[in-house]
């Protein structure tokens, strides 16, 4: 038996921390409408994750060094790597009611019943495959003397990583059984450091004054007042914290930034990739492989693009990255018939992530015309992307450097799975990796996954993109944030 102590740095028990109303910050992120979806089980976009990261608490989280620490859990007793007994600290919903074990259990039931984007709890929580409603009780989710007991079918290597994601958010009782959650639902109640607020018609994050995670230095209100069409949208001095899209970052680099604006990250923090529709013309493996080889050998972009060509779906420094993969691995000439026109479907936001003349340079690489449809409505994209009336989707993704599964699950757990994993071998290998407890075995499985990705050729990596996050050094102290993995506003310290 192992006892893992995860100590929260909390204030005095029962104390409501008050924060001065003037402590507001302007964040350069697109705002959400009050009627937009905002549901941890339906998560698709980075912006949604940032909102939910601040609206919900979880059992565990990161400290500023990237180590796992307790959030709702004050300590964890681990038995045989399969049973986790979480002692719960004194934490409160934004309505002032204390979060208890039943709230945690019901939240985990929602993750199982609805499914979540990064993990498959129905497969690794004991009895989860038998759960059909909130009224059911299963062995894997129990409350014992106020403690939450989580039992797994077998050890899961990345269990702490999964538990700190919003996939396993703790929901208020009013929200947990709702079919779909919207932005406005989080105005009623939340479990995190913030709740949804309104400043006129603008959606904001308002401090949960009952939260034991906030400090007297935490911003009291987060304003998302970025308007992309504004003439001064690239004047970063008007913002305290935020993100830049690739095209904006490229412009900023050319004109420079004010001395009080600090850009952080590195040149390979995101990846742009094609996901082929292997249910259509690309059902044939030879056609997928030919497209991939043509792209890797022929795709060129101008020197003024801040991009790095890549041949694999992992970031340098991330788990799974292979250093010795080269262009020679894709030099085979393949006799297969391509479509007359290569049709790409994506969201309108991708216009800010694609290099100049992407359609033209991709067409030159393939030797056929390329058409790109930019969907204006994100909800329509979610629906239409499953209809498969296209040859490929082009998307940009960021990923964790810490784990392998998070980098792949958003793709390979998608529905319908056969569109992304035609042989079903990658899902099998991912499952094998998740349950492996041997480092030597891990490396062997990772190599097999990459070989299978290369062989299947349904995901074609195009190039790495630089990160583009920033903060105002005059106003904010970010020393308590783990910046490579999160944007948790309550950990910011406003300077006097």
ROFI-942191 format. One record per residue (C-alpha): y, z, x. Coordinates in nm, 2 decimals. Last residue first. Layout:
N
@c2 Y c3 Z c1 X
...
***
This chain:
496
@c2 4.64 c3 -0.69 c1 0.03
@c2 4.34 c3 -0.91 c1 0.10
@c2 4.11 c3 -0.99 c1 -0.18
@c2 3.75 c3 -0.92 c1 -0.09
@c2 3.49 c3 -1.17 c1 -0.21
@c2 3.15 c3 -1.02 c1 -0.30
@c2 3.24 c3 -1.05 c1 -0.67
@c2 3.27 c3 -1.42 c1 -0.63
@c2 2.91 c3 -1.50 c1 -0.55
@c2 2.91 c3 -1.85 c1 -0.40
@c2 2.55 c3 -1.86 c1 -0.25
@c2 2.31 c3 -1.98 c1 0.01
@c2 2.49 c3 -2.07 c1 0.33
@c2 2.78 c3 -1.84 c1 0.25
@c2 2.59 c3 -1.51 c1 0.26
@c2 2.90 c3 -1.33 c1 0.15
@c2 3.02 c3 -0.99 c1 0.27
@c2 3.25 c3 -1.13 c1 0.54
@c2 3.43 c3 -1.35 c1 0.29
@c2 3.78 c3 -1.19 c1 0.33
@c2 4.02 c3 -1.38 c1 0.11
@c2 4.40 c3 -1.43 c1 0.08
@c2 4.52 c3 -1.55 c1 0.42
@c2 4.18 c3 -1.71 c1 0.51
@c2 4.19 c3 -1.94 c1 0.20
@c2 3.84 c3 -2.07 c1 0.15
@c2 3.64 c3 -2.39 c1 0.20
@c2 3.32 c3 -2.57 c1 0.11
@c2 3.26 c3 -2.93 c1 0.21
@c2 2.91 c3 -2.97 c1 0.36
@c2 2.84 c3 -3.30 c1 0.53
@c2 2.61 c3 -3.56 c1 0.39
@c2 2.26 c3 -3.66 c1 0.50
@c2 2.14 c3 -4.01 c1 0.44
@c2 1.90 c3 -4.23 c1 0.23
@c2 1.59 c3 -4.03 c1 0.14
@c2 1.34 c3 -4.24 c1 -0.06
@c2 1.14 c3 -4.05 c1 -0.32
@c2 0.85 c3 -4.25 c1 -0.47
@c2 0.72 c3 -4.35 c1 -0.13
@c2 0.37 c3 -4.22 c1 -0.21
@c2 0.26 c3 -4.25 c1 0.16
@c2 0.58 c3 -4.09 c1 0.30
@c2 0.57 c3 -3.81 c1 0.04
@c2 0.20 c3 -3.76 c1 0.12
@c2 0.27 c3 -3.75 c1 0.49
@c2 0.54 c3 -3.50 c1 0.43
@c2 0.32 c3 -3.28 c1 0.22
@c2 0.03 c3 -3.30 c1 0.47
@c2 0.27 c3 -3.19 c1 0.75
@c2 0.38 c3 -2.90 c1 0.54
@c2 0.02 c3 -2.81 c1 0.48
@c2 -0.07 c3 -2.79 c1 0.85
@c2 0.25 c3 -2.60 c1 0.93
@c2 0.16 c3 -2.34 c1 0.66
@c2 -0.20 c3 -2.31 c1 0.78
@c2 -0.07 c3 -2.18 c1 1.12
@c2 0.17 c3 -1.95 c1 0.94
@c2 -0.11 c3 -1.80 c1 0.73
@c2 -0.04 c3 -1.64 c1 0.39
@c2 -0.10 c3 -1.96 c1 0.18
@c2 -0.03 c3 -1.92 c1 -0.19
@c2 0.29 c3 -2.12 c1 -0.21
@c2 0.15 c3 -2.38 c1 0.04
@c2 -0.16 c3 -2.45 c1 -0.18
@c2 0.06 c3 -2.49 c1 -0.48
@c2 0.29 c3 -2.73 c1 -0.30
@c2 -0.02 c3 -2.92 c1 -0.18
@c2 -0.15 c3 -2.96 c1 -0.54
@c2 0.19 c3 -3.06 c1 -0.66
@c2 0.21 c3 -3.32 c1 -0.38
@c2 -0.13 c3 -3.46 c1 -0.46
@c2 -0.04 c3 -3.56 c1 -0.82
@c2 -0.10 c3 -3.92 c1 -0.71
@c2 0.20 c3 -4.05 c1 -0.90
@c2 0.42 c3 -3.76 c1 -0.81
@c2 0.77 c3 -3.84 c1 -0.94
@c2 0.71 c3 -4.03 c1 -1.25
@c2 0.37 c3 -3.86 c1 -1.30
@c2 0.55 c3 -3.54 c1 -1.35
@c2 0.71 c3 -3.63 c1 -1.68
@c2 0.89 c3 -3.40 c1 -1.65
@c2 1.02 c3 -3.26 c1 -1.33
@c2 0.82 c3 -3.01 c1 -1.12
@c2 0.81 c3 -3.25 c1 -0.83
@c2 1.18 c3 -3.30 c1 -0.80
@c2 1.34 c3 -2.96 c1 -0.86
@c2 1.03 c3 -2.81 c1 -0.69
@c2 1.08 c3 -2.99 c1 -0.36
@c2 1.36 c3 -2.81 c1 -0.17
@c2 1.28 c3 -2.48 c1 -0.35
@c2 0.92 c3 -2.50 c1 -0.23
@c2 1.00 c3 -2.52 c1 0.14
@c2 1.20 c3 -2.21 c1 0.20
@c2 1.49 c3 -2.07 c1 0.39
@c2 1.72 c3 -2.37 c1 0.45
@c2 1.78 c3 -2.39 c1 0.08
@c2 1.87 c3 -2.72 c1 -0.07
@c2 2.16 c3 -2.95 c1 -0.15
@c2 2.11 c3 -3.26 c1 -0.35
@c2 2.27 c3 -3.60 c1 -0.41
@c2 2.12 c3 -3.83 c1 -0.66
@c2 2.03 c3 -4.20 c1 -0.71
@c2 1.79 c3 -4.28 c1 -1.00
@c2 1.56 c3 -4.57 c1 -0.97
@c2 1.42 c3 -4.88 c1 -1.14
@c2 1.57 c3 -4.82 c1 -1.48
@c2 1.47 c3 -4.77 c1 -1.85
@c2 1.26 c3 -4.46 c1 -1.76
@c2 1.31 c3 -4.28 c1 -2.10
@c2 1.32 c3 -3.94 c1 -1.92
@c2 1.65 c3 -4.02 c1 -1.75
@c2 1.79 c3 -4.10 c1 -2.10
@c2 1.78 c3 -3.75 c1 -2.22
@c2 1.93 c3 -3.57 c1 -1.92
@c2 2.18 c3 -3.85 c1 -1.87
@c2 2.29 c3 -3.83 c1 -2.23
@c2 2.37 c3 -3.46 c1 -2.18
@c2 2.57 c3 -3.55 c1 -1.86
@c2 2.79 c3 -3.80 c1 -2.05
@c2 2.97 c3 -4.07 c1 -1.85
@c2 2.65 c3 -4.23 c1 -1.72
@c2 2.72 c3 -4.45 c1 -1.42
@c2 2.51 c3 -4.76 c1 -1.43
@c2 2.44 c3 -4.92 c1 -1.09
@c2 2.33 c3 -5.28 c1 -1.04
@c2 2.18 c3 -5.41 c1 -0.72
@c2 2.12 c3 -5.78 c1 -0.63
@c2 1.82 c3 -5.86 c1 -0.41
@c2 1.78 c3 -5.88 c1 -0.02
@c2 1.69 c3 -5.51 c1 -0.01
@c2 1.92 c3 -5.41 c1 0.28
@c2 2.20 c3 -5.65 c1 0.16
@c2 2.17 c3 -5.51 c1 -0.20
@c2 2.20 c3 -5.15 c1 -0.06
@c2 2.51 c3 -5.25 c1 0.13
@c2 2.66 c3 -5.41 c1 -0.17
@c2 2.59 c3 -5.13 c1 -0.42
@c2 2.71 c3 -4.87 c1 -0.17
@c2 3.04 c3 -5.05 c1 -0.12
@c2 3.21 c3 -4.72 c1 0.00
@c2 2.97 c3 -4.43 c1 0.04
@c2 2.83 c3 -4.25 c1 -0.26
@c2 2.92 c3 -3.89 c1 -0.33
@c2 3.23 c3 -3.92 c1 -0.54
@c2 3.09 c3 -4.19 c1 -0.76
@c2 2.79 c3 -3.96 c1 -0.81
@c2 3.00 c3 -3.77 c1 -1.07
@c2 2.94 c3 -4.05 c1 -1.31
@c2 2.58 c3 -3.97 c1 -1.35
@c2 2.30 c3 -4.20 c1 -1.23
@c2 2.09 c3 -4.51 c1 -1.32
@c2 2.00 c3 -4.78 c1 -1.07
@c2 1.88 c3 -5.13 c1 -1.15
@c2 1.73 c3 -5.34 c1 -0.87
@c2 1.76 c3 -5.71 c1 -0.99
@c2 1.49 c3 -5.97 c1 -0.95
@c2 1.22 c3 -5.70 c1 -0.91
@c2 1.03 c3 -5.69 c1 -0.58
@c2 0.71 c3 -5.88 c1 -0.52
@c2 0.48 c3 -5.73 c1 -0.25
@c2 0.38 c3 -5.85 c1 0.10
@c2 0.46 c3 -5.55 c1 0.33
@c2 0.60 c3 -5.57 c1 0.68
@c2 0.53 c3 -5.24 c1 0.86
@c2 0.83 c3 -5.10 c1 1.04
@c2 0.86 c3 -4.76 c1 0.86
@c2 0.71 c3 -4.51 c1 1.11
@c2 0.90 c3 -4.69 c1 1.39
@c2 1.22 c3 -4.57 c1 1.24
@c2 1.14 c3 -4.22 c1 1.36
@c2 0.98 c3 -3.88 c1 1.26
@c2 0.96 c3 -3.66 c1 1.57
@c2 1.17 c3 -3.37 c1 1.45
@c2 0.99 c3 -3.30 c1 1.13
@c2 1.18 c3 -3.07 c1 0.89
@c2 0.95 c3 -2.86 c1 0.67
@c2 1.16 c3 -2.54 c1 0.66
@c2 1.52 c3 -2.64 c1 0.71
@c2 1.69 c3 -2.67 c1 1.05
@c2 1.76 c3 -3.04 c1 1.00
@c2 1.76 c3 -3.10 c1 0.63
@c2 1.44 c3 -3.22 c1 0.45
@c2 1.36 c3 -3.53 c1 0.25
@c2 1.28 c3 -3.76 c1 0.54
@c2 1.40 c3 -4.09 c1 0.70
@c2 1.77 c3 -3.99 c1 0.75
@c2 2.09 c3 -4.18 c1 0.82
@c2 2.38 c3 -3.95 c1 0.90
@c2 2.70 c3 -3.98 c1 0.70
@c2 3.07 c3 -3.92 c1 0.75
@c2 3.16 c3 -4.28 c1 0.66
@c2 3.42 c3 -4.43 c1 0.89
@c2 3.15 c3 -4.60 c1 1.10
@c2 3.06 c3 -4.83 c1 0.82
@c2 2.72 c3 -4.82 c1 0.64
@c2 2.38 c3 -4.98 c1 0.72
@c2 2.05 c3 -5.00 c1 0.53
@c2 1.81 c3 -5.24 c1 0.70
@c2 1.52 c3 -5.05 c1 0.85
@c2 1.50 c3 -4.75 c1 0.62
@c2 1.59 c3 -4.94 c1 0.31
@c2 1.35 c3 -5.22 c1 0.37
@c2 1.07 c3 -4.98 c1 0.45
@c2 1.13 c3 -4.78 c1 0.13
@c2 1.15 c3 -5.09 c1 -0.09
@c2 0.82 c3 -5.22 c1 0.06
@c2 0.65 c3 -4.88 c1 0.01
@c2 0.74 c3 -4.87 c1 -0.36
@c2 0.62 c3 -5.22 c1 -0.41
@c2 0.29 c3 -5.15 c1 -0.23
@c2 0.23 c3 -4.84 c1 -0.44
@c2 0.24 c3 -5.03 c1 -0.77
@c2 0.39 c3 -4.81 c1 -1.04
@c2 0.72 c3 -4.94 c1 -0.90
@c2 0.75 c3 -5.20 c1 -1.18
@c2 0.76 c3 -4.92 c1 -1.43
@c2 0.61 c3 -4.57 c1 -1.43
@c2 0.69 c3 -4.51 c1 -1.06
@c2 1.06 c3 -4.50 c1 -1.14
@c2 1.19 c3 -4.46 c1 -0.79
@c2 1.40 c3 -4.15 c1 -0.69
@c2 1.66 c3 -4.26 c1 -0.45
@c2 1.82 c3 -4.00 c1 -0.21
@c2 2.14 c3 -3.84 c1 -0.09
@c2 2.10 c3 -3.53 c1 0.11
@c2 2.32 c3 -3.22 c1 0.16
@c2 2.42 c3 -2.97 c1 0.43
@c2 2.39 c3 -3.21 c1 0.73
@c2 2.73 c3 -3.21 c1 0.89
@c2 2.78 c3 -2.83 c1 0.89
@c2 2.93 c3 -2.55 c1 0.68
@c2 3.28 c3 -2.41 c1 0.66
@c2 3.63 c3 -2.55 c1 0.60
@c2 3.90 c3 -2.29 c1 0.66
@c2 4.23 c3 -2.33 c1 0.49
@c2 4.52 c3 -2.11 c1 0.63
@c2 4.61 c3 -2.37 c1 0.89
@c2 4.67 c3 -2.63 c1 0.63
@c2 4.42 c3 -2.92 c1 0.62
@c2 4.39 c3 -3.26 c1 0.79
@c2 4.47 c3 -3.61 c1 0.66
@c2 4.16 c3 -3.79 c1 0.77
@c2 3.92 c3 -3.49 c1 0.73
@c2 4.06 c3 -3.43 c1 0.38
@c2 4.00 c3 -3.79 c1 0.28
@c2 3.63 c3 -3.77 c1 0.38
@c2 3.60 c3 -3.44 c1 0.21
@c2 3.73 c3 -3.59 c1 -0.11
@c2 3.47 c3 -3.87 c1 -0.10
@c2 3.19 c3 -3.62 c1 -0.03
@c2 3.29 c3 -3.38 c1 -0.31
@c2 3.48 c3 -3.07 c1 -0.21
@c2 3.40 c3 -2.72 c1 -0.29
@c2 3.59 c3 -2.40 c1 -0.36
@c2 3.79 c3 -2.10 c1 -0.27
@c2 4.16 c3 -1.99 c1 -0.28
@c2 4.32 c3 -2.30 c1 -0.42
@c2 4.67 c3 -2.44 c1 -0.41
@c2 4.65 c3 -2.46 c1 -0.03
@c2 4.37 c3 -2.72 c1 -0.08
@c2 4.62 c3 -2.99 c1 -0.17
@c2 4.35 c3 -3.26 c1 -0.24
@c2 4.41 c3 -3.23 c1 -0.62
@c2 4.78 c3 -3.27 c1 -0.57
@c2 4.82 c3 -3.59 c1 -0.77
@c2 4.59 c3 -3.46 c1 -1.04
@c2 4.31 c3 -3.68 c1 -1.15
@c2 4.04 c3 -3.44 c1 -1.03
@c2 4.18 c3 -3.15 c1 -1.22
@c2 4.06 c3 -2.82 c1 -1.07
@c2 4.17 c3 -2.52 c1 -1.27
@c2 3.85 c3 -2.31 c1 -1.26
@c2 4.01 c3 -1.96 c1 -1.28
@c2 3.81 c3 -1.66 c1 -1.17
@c2 3.94 c3 -1.33 c1 -1.29
@c2 3.93 c3 -0.98 c1 -1.16
@c2 3.87 c3 -1.07 c1 -0.80
@c2 3.66 c3 -0.80 c1 -0.63
@c2 3.85 c3 -0.57 c1 -0.40
@c2 3.80 c3 -0.25 c1 -0.60
@c2 3.42 c3 -0.33 c1 -0.58
@c2 3.17 c3 -0.50 c1 -0.81
@c2 2.80 c3 -0.44 c1 -0.80
@c2 2.79 c3 -0.14 c1 -1.03
@c2 2.90 c3 -0.36 c1 -1.32
@c2 3.08 c3 -0.18 c1 -1.61
@c2 3.41 c3 -0.36 c1 -1.55
@c2 3.24 c3 -0.70 c1 -1.60
@c2 3.51 c3 -0.91 c1 -1.44
@c2 3.63 c3 -1.22 c1 -1.63
@c2 3.50 c3 -1.57 c1 -1.54
@c2 3.72 c3 -1.84 c1 -1.69
@c2 3.70 c3 -2.11 c1 -1.95
@c2 4.03 c3 -2.28 c1 -2.02
@c2 4.15 c3 -2.32 c1 -2.38
@c2 4.41 c3 -2.04 c1 -2.35
@c2 4.26 c3 -1.83 c1 -2.07
@c2 3.91 c3 -1.77 c1 -2.21
@c2 3.65 c3 -1.54 c1 -2.07
@c2 3.28 c3 -1.56 c1 -1.97
@c2 3.13 c3 -1.25 c1 -1.82
@c2 3.13 c3 -1.13 c1 -1.46
@c2 2.95 c3 -0.90 c1 -1.22
@c2 2.62 c3 -0.99 c1 -1.39
@c2 2.43 c3 -0.87 c1 -1.70
@c2 2.63 c3 -1.06 c1 -1.96
@c2 2.76 c3 -1.02 c1 -2.32
@c2 2.94 c3 -1.20 c1 -2.59
@c2 3.14 c3 -1.43 c1 -2.36
@c2 2.80 c3 -1.54 c1 -2.21
@c2 2.71 c3 -1.70 c1 -2.54
@c2 3.02 c3 -1.93 c1 -2.52
@c2 2.88 c3 -2.11 c1 -2.22
@c2 2.58 c3 -2.22 c1 -2.42
@c2 2.22 c3 -2.08 c1 -2.44
@c2 1.93 c3 -2.26 c1 -2.60
@c2 1.64 c3 -2.12 c1 -2.81
@c2 1.79 c3 -1.77 c1 -2.83
@c2 1.54 c3 -1.49 c1 -2.76
@c2 1.71 c3 -1.34 c1 -2.45
@c2 2.07 c3 -1.38 c1 -2.57
@c2 2.15 c3 -1.07 c1 -2.78
@c2 1.92 c3 -0.85 c1 -2.57
@c2 2.13 c3 -0.92 c1 -2.26
@c2 1.94 c3 -1.15 c1 -2.01
@c2 1.82 c3 -1.06 c1 -1.66
@c2 1.80 c3 -1.38 c1 -1.45
@c2 1.47 c3 -1.49 c1 -1.32
@c2 1.55 c3 -1.87 c1 -1.29
@c2 1.89 c3 -1.74 c1 -1.17
@c2 1.72 c3 -1.72 c1 -0.83
@c2 1.67 c3 -1.38 c1 -0.66
@c2 1.31 c3 -1.36 c1 -0.79
@c2 1.21 c3 -1.70 c1 -0.66
@c2 1.31 c3 -1.60 c1 -0.30
@c2 1.13 c3 -1.27 c1 -0.33
@c2 0.81 c3 -1.45 c1 -0.44
@c2 0.81 c3 -1.70 c1 -0.16
@c2 0.46 c3 -1.65 c1 -0.03
@c2 0.29 c3 -1.59 c1 -0.36
@c2 -0.01 c3 -1.35 c1 -0.35
@c2 -0.27 c3 -1.40 c1 -0.62
@c2 -0.27 c3 -1.38 c1 -1.00
@c2 0.05 c3 -1.18 c1 -0.98
@c2 0.14 c3 -0.84 c1 -1.13
@c2 0.50 c3 -0.73 c1 -1.20
@c2 0.56 c3 -0.37 c1 -1.29
@c2 0.90 c3 -0.26 c1 -1.41
@c2 0.97 c3 0.11 c1 -1.38
@c2 1.09 c3 0.32 c1 -1.68
@c2 0.78 c3 0.54 c1 -1.68
@c2 0.56 c3 0.22 c1 -1.68
@c2 0.69 c3 -0.10 c1 -1.82
@c2 0.46 c3 -0.40 c1 -1.79
@c2 0.46 c3 -0.78 c1 -1.72
@c2 0.15 c3 -0.92 c1 -1.55
@c2 -0.09 c3 -0.76 c1 -1.79
@c2 0.05 c3 -0.94 c1 -2.09
@c2 0.21 c3 -0.84 c1 -2.42
@c2 0.28 c3 -1.09 c1 -2.70
@c2 0.58 c3 -1.03 c1 -2.94
@c2 0.80 c3 -1.26 c1 -2.72
@c2 0.57 c3 -1.55 c1 -2.81
@c2 0.29 c3 -1.76 c1 -2.67
@c2 0.18 c3 -1.57 c1 -2.35
@c2 -0.18 c3 -1.66 c1 -2.26
@c2 -0.09 c3 -1.86 c1 -1.95
@c2 0.12 c3 -1.57 c1 -1.84
@c2 -0.18 c3 -1.34 c1 -1.81
@c2 -0.11 c3 -1.26 c1 -1.44
@c2 0.21 c3 -1.42 c1 -1.32
@c2 0.13 c3 -1.71 c1 -1.09
@c2 0.08 c3 -2.02 c1 -1.31
@c2 0.30 c3 -1.94 c1 -1.60
@c2 0.57 c3 -1.84 c1 -1.35
@c2 0.61 c3 -2.20 c1 -1.23
@c2 0.92 c3 -2.20 c1 -1.01
@c2 1.24 c3 -2.38 c1 -0.94
@c2 1.34 c3 -2.53 c1 -1.28
@c2 1.23 c3 -2.26 c1 -1.52
@c2 0.99 c3 -2.27 c1 -1.81
@c2 1.08 c3 -2.17 c1 -2.17
@c2 0.80 c3 -1.93 c1 -2.24
@c2 0.75 c3 -1.80 c1 -1.89
@c2 1.12 c3 -1.76 c1 -1.81
@c2 1.18 c3 -1.61 c1 -2.15
@c2 0.89 c3 -1.36 c1 -2.09
@c2 1.06 c3 -1.26 c1 -1.76
@c2 1.38 c3 -1.18 c1 -1.95
@c2 1.18 c3 -0.97 c1 -2.20
@c2 1.03 c3 -0.77 c1 -1.92
@c2 1.37 c3 -0.71 c1 -1.76
@c2 1.53 c3 -0.60 c1 -2.08
@c2 1.24 c3 -0.37 c1 -2.15
@c2 1.28 c3 -0.21 c1 -1.81
@c2 1.64 c3 -0.10 c1 -1.88
@c2 1.99 c3 -0.24 c1 -1.84
@c2 2.24 c3 0.02 c1 -1.95
@c2 2.48 c3 -0.06 c1 -2.23
@c2 2.85 c3 -0.10 c1 -2.15
@c2 2.91 c3 -0.43 c1 -2.33
@c2 2.92 c3 -0.61 c1 -1.99
@c2 2.56 c3 -0.50 c1 -1.93
@c2 2.51 c3 -0.20 c1 -1.70
@c2 2.32 c3 -0.10 c1 -1.39
@c2 2.16 c3 0.23 c1 -1.29
@c2 1.89 c3 0.13 c1 -1.04
@c2 1.55 c3 0.02 c1 -1.15
@c2 1.23 c3 0.11 c1 -0.96
@c2 1.03 c3 -0.21 c1 -0.93
@c2 0.65 c3 -0.19 c1 -0.89
@c2 0.52 c3 -0.51 c1 -0.74
@c2 0.15 c3 -0.59 c1 -0.77
@c2 0.00 c3 -0.89 c1 -0.58
@c2 0.07 c3 -0.83 c1 -0.21
@c2 -0.21 c3 -0.57 c1 -0.21
@c2 0.02 c3 -0.31 c1 -0.37
@c2 0.40 c3 -0.34 c1 -0.31
@c2 0.63 c3 -0.06 c1 -0.41
@c2 0.99 c3 -0.18 c1 -0.46
@c2 1.31 c3 0.01 c1 -0.42
@c2 1.66 c3 0.02 c1 -0.59
@c2 1.58 c3 -0.29 c1 -0.80
@c2 1.88 c3 -0.42 c1 -1.00
@c2 2.02 c3 -0.57 c1 -0.69
@c2 1.79 c3 -0.48 c1 -0.41
@c2 1.80 c3 -0.65 c1 -0.07
@c2 1.65 c3 -0.97 c1 0.08
@c2 1.80 c3 -1.06 c1 0.42
@c2 2.05 c3 -1.35 c1 0.44
@c2 2.29 c3 -1.17 c1 0.68
@c2 2.55 c3 -1.10 c1 0.41
@c2 2.28 c3 -0.93 c1 0.19
@c2 2.07 c3 -1.15 c1 -0.04
@c2 1.94 c3 -1.07 c1 -0.39
@c2 1.67 c3 -0.88 c1 -0.57
@c2 1.59 c3 -0.78 c1 -0.93
@c2 1.84 c3 -1.02 c1 -1.08
@c2 2.20 c3 -1.00 c1 -1.22
@c2 2.36 c3 -1.26 c1 -1.43
@c2 2.71 c3 -1.40 c1 -1.49
@c2 2.80 c3 -1.47 c1 -1.13
@c2 2.49 c3 -1.67 c1 -1.03
@c2 2.50 c3 -1.83 c1 -1.38
@c2 2.84 c3 -1.99 c1 -1.31
@c2 2.74 c3 -2.10 c1 -0.96
@c2 2.41 c3 -2.24 c1 -1.10
@c2 2.59 c3 -2.44 c1 -1.36
@c2 2.81 c3 -2.60 c1 -1.09
@c2 2.50 c3 -2.69 c1 -0.88
@c2 2.36 c3 -2.90 c1 -1.17
@c2 2.02 c3 -2.90 c1 -1.35
@c2 1.95 c3 -2.56 c1 -1.51
@c2 1.77 c3 -2.57 c1 -1.84
@c2 1.59 c3 -2.23 c1 -1.81
@c2 1.90 c3 -2.06 c1 -1.66
@c2 2.10 c3 -2.18 c1 -1.96
@c2 2.46 c3 -2.29 c1 -1.97
@c2 2.49 c3 -2.58 c1 -2.22
@c2 2.85 c3 -2.68 c1 -2.29
@c2 3.03 c3 -2.55 c1 -2.60
@c2 3.29 c3 -2.34 c1 -2.42
@c2 3.36 c3 -2.64 c1 -2.19
@c2 3.30 c3 -2.60 c1 -1.82
@c2 3.54 c3 -2.62 c1 -1.54
@c2 3.50 c3 -2.84 c1 -1.23
@c2 3.53 c3 -2.64 c1 -0.91
@c2 3.83 c3 -2.56 c1 -0.69
@c2 3.85 c3 -2.19 c1 -0.75
@c2 4.18 c3 -2.02 c1 -0.83
@c2 4.18 c3 -1.64 c1 -0.78
@c2 4.29 c3 -1.35 c1 -0.99
@c2 4.37 c3 -1.00 c1 -0.88
@c2 4.67 c3 -0.94 c1 -1.11
@c2 4.46 c3 -0.75 c1 -1.36
@c2 4.40 c3 -0.46 c1 -1.12
@c2 4.03 c3 -0.37 c1 -1.08
@c2 3.87 c3 -0.07 c1 -1.24
@c2 3.52 c3 0.04 c1 -1.13
@c2 3.34 c3 0.22 c1 -1.41
@c2 3.16 c3 0.52 c1 -1.25
@c2 2.82 c3 0.61 c1 -1.39
@c2 2.66 c3 0.67 c1 -1.05
@c2 2.91 c3 0.67 c1 -0.77
@c2 2.94 c3 0.33 c1 -0.61
@c2 2.66 c3 0.10 c1 -0.51
@c2 2.53 c3 -0.04 c1 -0.19
@c2 2.19 c3 -0.12 c1 -0.32
@c2 1.89 c3 0.00 c1 -0.12
@c2 1.58 c3 -0.21 c1 -0.10
@c2 1.30 c3 0.00 c1 0.03
@c2 0.97 c3 -0.18 c1 0.05
@c2 0.67 c3 0.05 c1 0.01
@c2 0.35 c3 -0.10 c1 0.13
@c2 0.00 c3 0.00 c1 0.00
***
